[in-house]
Amino acid sequence: MKLPAALLAGLWMAATPVHAASVLYECNLKAQTRWGWIPAKMWISYDAARSRGWVMDRYVHSVQDKPITAAVTKRDANSVQMKWTVPGLAMKNGAKAKADYTALFWPGTGKLSLTSYVKGFDNQNRGTGTCAPKKRSE
């Protein structure tokens, strides 16, 4: 399922219970795997003080119409780690899969590294990219 970026961003704006001080980032990623499970575009927001964040991408949107909650851990003065699980992902063979995601994000540089593990498979999927702040009115 491929959705226009504007549609996903609109869903994000309408559905995210984001803290007023948090920043919405739009991220462009390049998968470093042939297996998929790394989105080309995603939106993230986080509140490190409350140890939670929100993520929206095409995989999340395939199972729900609102951003998924992520656990956030401050790694050091320059980066945070976000973790979330997306259940009920449809596979090509009709089965359902659960994928665990971990993102390492450096807000100062916009660098993001994403890893996914699909339950029942040995491979891990990786992608890297950059994120930029996005105004809520865009």
Backbone hydrogen bonds, N-H to C=O, Kabsch-Sander energy under -0.5 kcal/mol:
donor,donor_aa,acceptor,acceptor_aa,energy
3,L,1,M,-0.6
7,L,4,P,-0.5
8,L,4,P,-2.0
9,A,5,A,-2.7
10,G,6,A,-2.2
11,L,7,L,-2.4
12,W,8,L,-2.4
13,M,9,A,-2.5
14,A,10,G,-2.0
15,A,11,L,-2.0
16,T,12,W,-2.1
18,V,16,T,-1.1
22,S,19,H,-1.8
25,Y,23,V,-0.5
25,Y,44,I,-3.2
26,E,132,A,-2.7
27,C,25,Y,-0.5
27,C,42,M,-3.6
28,N,130,T,-2.6
29,L,27,C,-0.5
29,L,40,A,-2.8
30,K,128,T,-2.8
32,Q,126,R,-3.6
42,M,27,C,-2.1
43,W,56,M,-2.7
44,I,25,Y,-2.1
45,S,54,W,-1.8
47,D,52,R,-2.9
50,R,47,D,-1.0
51,S,47,D,-0.6
51,S,48,A,-0.8
52,R,47,D,-1.5
53,G,70,A,-2.5
54,W,45,S,-2.9
55,V,68,I,-2.2
56,M,43,W,-2.2
58,R,41,K,-0.5
61,H,57,D,-2.6
62,S,58,R,-1.1
63,V,59,Y,-0.5
63,V,60,V,-1.7
64,Q,60,V,-1.8
68,I,55,V,-2.8
70,A,53,G,-2.6
71,A,83,K,-2.8
72,V,51,S,-1.4
73,T,81,Q,-2.6
75,R,73,T,-0.5
75,R,79,S,-1.9
76,D,79,S,-1.4
80,V,105,F,-2.5
81,Q,73,T,-3.1
82,M,103,A,-2.8
83,K,71,A,-2.3
84,W,101,Y,-1.8
86,V,99,A,-2.9
89,L,97,A,-2.9
91,M,95,A,-2.6
94,G,91,M,-2.0
97,A,89,L,-2.5
99,A,86,V,-2.3
100,D,117,Y,-2.7
101,Y,84,W,-3.3
102,T,115,T,-2.5
103,A,82,M,-2.9
104,L,113,S,-2.7
105,F,80,V,-2.8
105,F,103,A,-0.5
106,W,111,K,-2.6
108,G,78,N,-0.5
109,T,106,W,-0.9
110,G,106,W,-2.6
111,K,106,W,-0.7
112,L,129,G,-2.4
113,S,104,L,-2.4
114,L,127,G,-3.1
115,T,102,T,-2.5
116,S,125,N,-2.5
117,Y,100,D,-2.5
118,V,123,N,-0.6
119,K,98,K,-3.0
119,K,117,Y,-0.6
121,F,118,V,-1.9
125,N,116,S,-2.8
127,G,114,L,-2.2
128,T,30,K,-1.8
129,G,112,L,-2.2
130,T,28,N,-1.6
131,C,110,G,-2.4
132,A,26,E,-2.2
134,K,24,L,-3.3
138,E,135,K,-1.6
